[in-house]
Amino acid sequence: MKKTFTMLVSILAMISLLDQSVMGLLSWAESNGKLGSLVRYFEYGRSVPGKLAKWEDNPDNLYNLYDLAWRGEIIDASTHSFDAEQENPRPVIRSYGMSFVDNILLAAKEDNPDLTLDMHSGPSAPPNFTFALFQDDIANRRDGDIAVFGILSSSVSGLAAMSNRTWAFEQPAPFTYPVYHLVDGALHRMEPLINSGDAERSLRYRPFVFDAWTEQLSNEDQFYFSATFGATWLDFSPFARLVRRSFAQAHVTQVQENIRNGSYPCEEVLQLMITDFARTARQNGQRPVVMLIQSRDPDDLDLLEIAKPVFEKFDIPYLATAEHFDPRYASGFLADGHYKPEVDKQFAAAFAELLGSLPAN
């Protein structure tokens, strides 16, 4: 027994020594700009509050996502550009999406420089973010404009979240968005308590708001996980980061499986969002287009299968990438999961054809 105990102590001491050696190496590498990929690998396992704190302290970091895609700032910028474009007689394509949608529209503009784009987007933005942006931007659209609602299959599970910070653990952009609940067959919008980068920064000085925000995430965000938000003191340990990252990935995978099995009514909510989007756009003199981006994960929900009954019932124009490129073919994707530029050009050509078929207002 004594030998076993001694061996265990020795093993723990060696692990601790190795852990501290790696920590020293990472600290040296980060301060000297060396071994960037290795440093980032271990950073992926840092707690969510730890990552956000580092971004706060290092605003110029190349990989800093702290101030991206806060809805209030996007709407303010949209209002400013809208006021400045009043002399432009052409219809404007106003999109609400993510980089996948932006890439297609930019490729379309490359082919047709006369297109005027007003793009509103967020990284890996889920449909509740894009739909909320469309709702909030209502005053910044004119008669004859084309409204584009983008839906990305790999982000659909984010419908059950309030922020990328809970389900995109390795790159937890803190921007927030509402959760939409089904109430008597209609969408009920539940706003997050935090809606700006300044409000996020102030949490460290406002413990009561921090506690209320944490409680809201715990109650409203199915991805919230204490193991990725708590015990921030463990961030000093590279070994602990690896363990935390493993727990985080398993948790996100399990919640996504729960959502596919009905813990959140994704299909019904998406159908209502698409219906409300088209109705609102038409009532305000715009022409609606839904853009369905099917990404390469075969476990993603089939967006076209979900949306097609609504498209047919309400005669809603749409572009579904799966109809133009089979997402099962890895040859069409870049390493980061985006479509290759030549594939985006195919989608852009299909979008241009769709524009030509839209009824004039």
Disulfide bonds with the S-S distance in Angstrom:
none
